[in-house]
Amino acid sequence: MSETSPAITQATLVKKAAPKSDYKPADVSPQRRVQRSFAVRLWSVRHSRLLEWFYARFSDMFLALHPLWKRIGYGRVEGPIKFVEKRVKGFMFDCRMCGQCILSSTGMSCPMNCPKQLRNGPCGGVRANGNCEVEPDMPCVWVKAWEGSRNMVHGDKVLDVQKPVDQSLRETSAWLRVTAQAAAAREAARNPPNPGAPA
């Protein structure tokens, strides 16, 4: 191959393999389509400490609203809350709505953006420039997770081992699930079981 000929990229192969028709996407490269969201996604990683602070206040507010969610019914409020959550997190983090958000543990870099959907660190194929093995134009999600976690107060959470994704929670609200769990834990702390009471 001569030095002047362009390198064959995955996008080129995808374009060549695509069925021929009159329909032409606005941008034929999958990488370039995704890359439009990189700017905001990378901004979120760079400002992970600010977002960590904001999320702590936001989750406190959501927990304070637990009596309201409970009165209305978590099942009833999930539709509108999920609508907002999907758009906000989709714009900020390219969220895939796995329902088990761990952004606060991964430097505000969503691991579901990893083409292999790895939840506990990068694969062995990270390129020398820190980009993804599968999507060469995309910065590795886990390289960015480490960078973002170094800015955060609780950045060492990136070392926590995460459970596999529970597919039954996909397309559900992580905000409401975390709030309900925090409310249950708070209630259990206020009313500890009496070991002397009969079962």
C-alpha positions as CSV (number, residue, x, y, z in Angstrom):
1,M,0.0,0.0,0.0
2,S,1.4,3.4,-0.9
3,E,1.8,6.2,1.7
4,T,-0.7,8.4,-0.1
5,S,-3.6,5.8,-0.2
6,P,-6.1,6.2,2.6
7,A,-6.2,3.5,5.3
8,I,-9.1,1.1,5.2
9,T,-11.2,1.8,8.3
10,Q,-14.1,-0.1,9.8
11,A,-16.4,2.6,8.5
12,T,-15.2,2.0,5.0
13,L,-15.8,-1.8,5.3
14,V,-19.3,-1.1,6.7
15,K,-20.1,1.2,3.8
16,K,-18.9,-1.3,1.2
17,A,-20.9,-4.1,2.9
18,A,-24.1,-2.1,3.2
19,P,-26.9,-3.1,0.7
20,K,-27.2,-0.6,-2.2
21,S,-30.4,1.4,-2.3
22,D,-31.7,4.9,-2.9
23,Y,-31.6,5.6,0.8
24,K,-28.4,7.4,1.9
25,P,-27.8,8.1,5.6
26,A,-26.7,11.7,6.5
27,D,-23.4,10.3,7.6
28,V,-22.3,6.8,6.5
29,S,-19.7,6.3,9.2
30,P,-21.0,4.7,12.4
31,Q,-18.0,6.1,14.2
32,R,-18.6,9.6,13.0
33,R,-22.3,9.3,13.9
34,V,-21.3,8.3,17.5
35,Q,-18.5,10.9,17.6
36,R,-21.0,13.7,17.6
37,S,-21.8,12.8,21.2
38,F,-18.2,12.4,22.3
39,A,-17.8,16.1,22.9
40,V,-20.5,16.2,25.6
41,R,-19.5,12.8,27.0
42,L,-15.9,13.9,27.3
43,W,-17.0,17.2,28.9
44,S,-18.9,15.1,31.6
45,V,-15.7,13.1,32.3
46,R,-13.6,16.3,32.6
47,H,-16.1,17.8,35.0
48,S,-16.8,14.6,37.0
49,R,-16.2,16.3,40.3
50,L,-18.8,19.0,39.7
51,L,-21.2,16.3,38.4
52,E,-20.5,14.2,41.5
53,W,-21.4,17.2,43.7
54,F,-24.5,17.9,41.7
55,Y,-25.6,14.2,41.7
56,A,-25.3,14.0,45.5
57,R,-27.7,17.0,45.9
58,F,-30.0,15.7,43.2
59,S,-30.2,12.2,44.9
60,D,-30.9,13.9,48.3
61,M,-33.8,15.9,46.7
62,F,-35.2,12.7,45.1
63,L,-35.0,10.9,48.4
64,A,-36.8,13.8,50.1
65,L,-39.6,13.3,47.5
66,H,-39.9,9.6,48.4
67,P,-43.2,10.2,50.3
68,L,-44.6,11.8,47.2
69,W,-43.4,9.0,44.9
70,K,-44.8,6.5,47.3
71,R,-48.2,8.2,47.6
72,I,-48.6,8.5,43.8
73,G,-47.0,5.1,43.3
74,Y,-43.6,4.4,41.9
75,G,-45.1,2.5,39.0
76,R,-47.2,5.5,38.0
77,V,-44.3,8.1,38.1
78,E,-41.8,5.8,36.3
79,G,-43.1,6.8,32.8
80,P,-42.5,10.5,33.1
81,I,-39.4,10.2,35.3
82,K,-37.9,7.7,32.8
83,F,-38.7,10.0,29.9
84,V,-36.7,12.9,31.5
85,E,-33.9,10.6,32.8
86,K,-33.4,9.0,29.4
87,R,-33.0,12.4,27.6
88,V,-30.8,14.0,30.3
89,K,-28.5,11.1,30.7
90,G,-28.6,10.3,27.0
91,F,-27.4,13.8,26.2
92,M,-24.8,14.0,29.0
93,F,-23.4,10.5,29.0
94,D,-24.8,8.7,26.0
95,C,-26.8,6.6,28.5
96,R,-28.1,3.3,27.3
97,M,-30.8,3.0,30.1
98,C,-29.5,-0.2,31.6
99,G,-31.4,0.6,34.8
100,Q,-28.3,0.0,36.9
101,C,-26.5,3.3,36.6
102,I,-22.9,3.4,38.0
103,L,-21.8,6.7,36.7
104,S,-20.8,7.9,40.2
105,S,-18.5,4.9,40.4
106,T,-16.9,5.2,36.9
107,G,-15.8,8.8,36.7
108,M,-19.0,9.8,34.9
109,S,-18.1,7.6,31.9
110,C,-20.9,5.2,31.1
111,P,-19.5,1.6,30.8
112,M,-22.5,0.6,28.6
113,N,-20.9,2.7,25.8
114,C,-18.2,0.0,25.7
115,P,-18.9,-2.1,22.6
116,K,-18.2,-5.2,24.7
117,Q,-20.3,-3.7,27.6
118,L,-17.5,-4.5,30.1
119,R,-18.5,-3.4,33.6
120,N,-15.2,-4.0,35.4
121,G,-12.4,-2.3,33.6
122,P,-11.0,-2.3,30.0
123,C,-10.3,-5.2,27.8
124,G,-6.8,-6.1,26.7
125,G,-7.3,-4.4,23.4
126,V,-7.1,-0.8,24.3
127,R,-5.0,1.0,21.6
128,A,-1.7,2.8,22.4
129,N,-3.5,6.2,22.0
130,G,-6.2,5.2,24.6
131,N,-8.9,4.5,22.0
132,C,-11.2,1.5,21.7
133,E,-10.2,-1.7,20.0
134,V,-13.6,-2.1,18.3
135,E,-14.3,1.5,17.6
136,P,-10.9,3.0,16.7
137,D,-12.2,6.6,16.7
138,M,-13.7,6.3,20.1
139,P,-11.8,6.9,23.4
140,C,-11.9,3.8,25.5
141,V,-14.7,4.2,28.0
142,W,-12.6,2.7,30.8
143,V,-9.6,4.9,30.1
144,K,-11.9,7.9,30.5
145,A,-13.6,6.3,33.6
146,W,-10.2,6.2,35.3
147,E,-9.4,9.8,34.3
148,G,-12.7,11.0,35.5
149,S,-12.5,9.1,38.8
150,R,-9.2,10.8,39.6
151,N,-11.1,14.1,39.9
152,M,-13.8,12.8,42.2
153,V,-14.0,12.9,46.0
154,H,-15.1,9.2,46.0
155,G,-13.1,8.3,42.9
156,D,-11.8,5.1,44.4
157,K,-15.3,3.6,43.8
158,V,-13.9,2.8,40.3
159,L,-12.1,-0.1,42.0
160,D,-15.3,-1.7,43.2
161,V,-16.3,-4.9,41.5
162,Q,-19.6,-4.4,39.7
163,K,-22.3,-7.1,39.3
164,P,-23.2,-8.2,35.8
165,V,-26.0,-6.3,34.1
166,D,-29.5,-7.5,35.1
167,Q,-31.2,-7.3,31.7
168,S,-34.6,-7.3,33.4
169,L,-33.9,-3.7,34.6
170,R,-33.2,-2.4,31.1
171,E,-35.3,0.6,30.2
172,T,-36.3,1.3,33.8
173,S,-35.5,4.3,35.9
174,A,-32.3,4.0,37.9
175,W,-33.2,7.3,39.7
176,L,-36.3,5.8,41.1
177,R,-34.8,2.4,41.9
178,V,-31.9,4.0,43.8
179,T,-34.3,6.3,45.7
180,A,-36.6,3.5,46.7
181,Q,-33.5,1.4,47.9
182,A,-32.1,4.4,49.9
183,A,-35.6,5.0,51.5
184,A,-35.8,1.4,52.5
185,A,-32.3,1.5,54.0
186,R,-33.1,4.7,55.9
187,E,-36.3,3.1,57.2
188,A,-34.5,0.0,58.3
189,A,-31.8,2.1,60.1
190,R,-34.6,4.1,62.0
191,N,-36.4,0.9,63.0
192,P,-33.8,-1.8,63.7
193,P,-35.3,-5.3,64.4
194,N,-35.7,-6.1,68.1
195,P,-33.7,-9.3,68.7
196,G,-35.9,-10.2,71.7
197,A,-39.2,-9.9,69.9
198,P,-40.9,-13.1,68.9
199,A,-40.7,-13.9,65.2
